[in-house]
Amino acid sequence: MSTMSEDENNLGTCPVDRGLMRVGDRWSMLVLRDIERGLTRYEQLRTSLGIAPNILSRRLSALTEAGLIAKRRYSQRPPRDEYLLTDAGRDFLPILMAIGAWGRKYNGAGALSRHLDAITGETVRPVVVDANTGAPIGSRPLRFEYPD
């Protein structure tokens, strides 16, 4: 059994709430999206997102502290860092793809970017499934259980 820090223990029992505490705003998710696309440097992110520098700095610090990205120095003079996804950040990518699929379905008017499978060239169609049954989430009744 793993132990929790006092702060983690006070977050409540909802894993959705705990996840949103780490990456629950639009800017943070868009920063992760852009880093996944290869935009790893501060100026690249600022330009791509059209984000105010103070907001970007706060999001990068928060995502680093949350363990979703890591800073790596790529230049000593002048000192410059780039941001790379950690395992936790890479594990968030399917969630971003699912949000994108939902956005395409329910707010998809106009031209939209898309992910293509690099091998087949086919458009990626993300779906979230239960690993135990293979059934898409939302296709079967679920029960909610509180911890003891």
One Martini backbone bead per residue (centre of mass of N, CA, C, O) as a GRO file, in nm:
protein
  148
    1MET     BB    1   0.094   0.037   0.025
    2SER     BB    2   0.064   0.358  -0.035
    3THR     BB    3   0.167   0.674   0.041
    4MET     BB    4   0.047   0.991   0.146
    5SER     BB    5   0.039   1.295   0.143
    6GLU     BB    6  -0.124   1.538   0.297
    7ASP     BB    7  -0.224   1.677   0.039
    8GLU     BB    8  -0.337   1.424  -0.105
    9ASN     BB    9  -0.536   1.350   0.128
   10ASN     BB   10  -0.702   1.641   0.078
   11LEU     BB   11  -0.835   1.591  -0.224
   12GLY     BB   12  -0.986   1.342  -0.212
   13THR     BB   13  -1.155   1.065  -0.399
   14CYS     BB   14  -1.138   1.200  -0.681
   15PRO     BB   15  -0.968   1.144  -0.978
   16VAL     BB   16  -1.062   1.382  -1.145
   17ASP     BB   17  -0.979   1.603  -0.950
   18ARG     BB   18  -0.680   1.524  -0.938
   19GLY     BB   19  -0.623   1.564  -1.238
   20LEU     BB   20  -0.718   1.866  -1.259
   21MET     BB   21  -0.502   1.976  -1.064
   22ARG     BB   22  -0.268   1.929  -1.286
   23VAL     BB   23  -0.457   1.970  -1.589
   24GLY     BB   24  -0.736   2.188  -1.581
   25ASP     BB   25  -0.647   2.372  -1.828
   26ARG     BB   26  -0.622   2.492  -2.134
   27TRP     BB   27  -0.322   2.579  -2.141
   28SER     BB   28  -0.195   2.319  -2.039
   29MET     BB   29  -0.301   2.138  -2.269
   30LEU     BB   30  -0.169   2.305  -2.502
   31VAL     BB   31   0.118   2.268  -2.414
   32LEU     BB   32   0.123   1.962  -2.438
   33ARG     BB   33   0.049   1.949  -2.733
   34ASP     BB   34   0.297   2.112  -2.840
   35ILE     BB   35   0.519   1.932  -2.728
   36GLU     BB   36   0.428   1.682  -2.887
   37ARG     BB   37   0.482   1.850  -3.168
   38GLY     BB   38   0.787   1.995  -3.094
   39LEU     BB   39   0.731   2.245  -2.900
   40THR     BB   40   0.997   2.308  -2.658
   41ARG     BB   41   1.012   2.616  -2.665
   42TYR     BB   42   0.914   2.904  -2.541
   43GLU     BB   43   0.878   3.070  -2.810
   44GLN     BB   44   0.717   2.856  -2.957
   45LEU     BB   45   0.482   2.851  -2.759
   46ARG     BB   46   0.406   3.151  -2.758
   47THR     BB   47   0.346   3.170  -3.062
   48SER     BB   48   0.140   2.939  -3.100
   49LEU     BB   49  -0.062   3.040  -2.855
   50GLY     BB   50  -0.078   3.347  -2.781
   51ILE     BB   51   0.063   3.393  -2.500
   52ALA     BB   52   0.130   3.514  -2.214
   53PRO     BB   53   0.420   3.502  -2.045
   54ASN     BB   54   0.309   3.465  -1.754
   55ILE     BB   55   0.127   3.224  -1.819
   56LEU     BB   56   0.337   3.034  -1.936
   57SER     BB   57   0.525   3.023  -1.693
   58ARG     BB   58   0.316   2.905  -1.497
   59ARG     BB   59   0.251   2.646  -1.658
   60LEU     BB   60   0.535   2.529  -1.670
   61SER     BB   61   0.575   2.512  -1.366
   62ALA     BB   62   0.325   2.336  -1.300
   63LEU     BB   63   0.397   2.096  -1.492
   64THR     BB   64   0.665   2.037  -1.356
   65GLU     BB   65   0.561   1.995  -1.065
   66ALA     BB   66   0.351   1.762  -1.167
   67GLY     BB   67   0.529   1.577  -1.384
   68LEU     BB   68   0.473   1.631  -1.712
   69ILE     BB   69   0.740   1.796  -1.720
   70ALA     BB   70   1.077   1.877  -1.839
   71LYS     BB   71   1.377   2.033  -1.798
   72ARG     BB   72   1.622   2.131  -2.058
   73ARG     BB   73   1.936   2.218  -2.131
   74TYR     BB   74   2.058   2.369  -2.452
   75SER     BB   75   2.192   2.642  -2.325
   76GLN     BB   76   2.438   2.833  -2.164
   77ARG     BB   77   2.495   3.066  -2.400
   78PRO     BB   78   2.242   3.133  -2.332
   79PRO     BB   79   2.021   3.042  -2.107
   80ARG     BB   80   1.842   2.742  -2.214
   81ASP     BB   81   1.524   2.584  -2.237
   82GLU     BB   82   1.347   2.280  -2.249
   83TYR     BB   83   1.043   2.086  -2.306
   84LEU     BB   84   0.947   1.765  -2.175
   85LEU     BB   85   0.801   1.477  -2.166
   86THR     BB   86   0.688   1.265  -1.953
   87ASP     BB   87   0.530   0.994  -1.869
   88ALA     BB   88   0.282   1.152  -1.769
   89GLY     BB   89   0.252   1.321  -2.029
   90ARG     BB   90   0.219   1.082  -2.227
   91ASP     BB   91  -0.035   0.963  -2.070
   92PHE     BB   92  -0.215   1.223  -2.160
   93LEU     BB   93  -0.255   1.206  -2.473
   94PRO     BB   94  -0.520   1.037  -2.496
   95ILE     BB   95  -0.691   1.256  -2.365
   96LEU     BB   96  -0.647   1.472  -2.578
   97MET     BB   97  -0.761   1.303  -2.813
   98ALA     BB   98  -1.045   1.273  -2.692
   99ILE     BB   99  -1.108   1.573  -2.680
  100GLY     BB  100  -1.073   1.617  -2.985
  101ALA     BB  101  -1.297   1.425  -3.076
  102TRP     BB  102  -1.522   1.572  -2.929
  103GLY     BB  103  -1.477   1.848  -3.069
  104ARG     BB  104  -1.527   1.747  -3.356
  105LYS     BB  105  -1.821   1.643  -3.308
  106TYR     BB  106  -1.939   1.925  -3.138
  107ASN     BB  107  -1.708   2.148  -3.289
  108GLY     BB  108  -1.648   2.082  -3.633
  109ALA     BB  109  -1.642   2.333  -3.785
  110GLY     BB  110  -1.445   2.335  -4.031
  111ALA     BB  111  -1.115   2.342  -4.027
  112LEU     BB  112  -0.912   2.060  -3.916
  113SER     BB  113  -0.704   1.905  -3.747
  114ARG     BB  114  -0.500   1.595  -3.757
  115HIS     BB  115  -0.437   1.264  -3.695
  116LEU     BB  116  -0.190   1.041  -3.826
  117ASP     BB  117  -0.090   0.750  -3.926
  118ALA     BB  118   0.237   0.692  -4.021
  119ILE     BB  119   0.181   0.413  -4.170
  120THR     BB  120  -0.127   0.435  -4.302
  121GLY     BB  121  -0.263   0.745  -4.308
  122GLU     BB  122  -0.479   0.736  -4.109
  123THR     BB  123  -0.717   0.848  -3.920
  124VAL     BB  124  -0.745   0.909  -3.597
  125ARG     BB  125  -0.977   0.720  -3.366
  126PRO     BB  126  -1.050   0.781  -3.067
  127VAL     BB  127  -1.094   0.553  -2.781
  128VAL     BB  128  -1.243   0.465  -2.477
  129VAL     BB  129  -1.151   0.179  -2.284
  130ASP     BB  130  -1.193  -0.115  -2.125
  131ALA     BB  131  -0.943  -0.333  -2.052
  132ASN     BB  132  -1.121  -0.579  -1.958
  133THR     BB  133  -1.349  -0.570  -2.217
  134GLY     BB  134  -1.329  -0.338  -2.462
  135ALA     BB  135  -1.536  -0.138  -2.386
  136PRO     BB  136  -1.675   0.144  -2.435
  137ILE     BB  137  -1.708   0.419  -2.281
  138GLY     BB  138  -2.069   0.441  -2.238
  139SER     BB  139  -2.184   0.135  -2.330
  140ARG     BB  140  -2.202   0.075  -2.019
  141PRO     BB  141  -2.288   0.016  -1.720
  142LEU     BB  142  -2.213   0.191  -1.418
  143ARG     BB  143  -2.044   0.191  -1.108
  144PHE     BB  144  -2.011   0.358  -0.797
  145GLU     BB  145  -1.723   0.378  -0.567
  146TYR     BB  146  -1.635   0.415  -0.252
  147PRO     BB  147  -1.414   0.431  -0.028
  148ASP     BB  148  -1.337   0.302   0.292
   0.00000   0.00000   0.00000
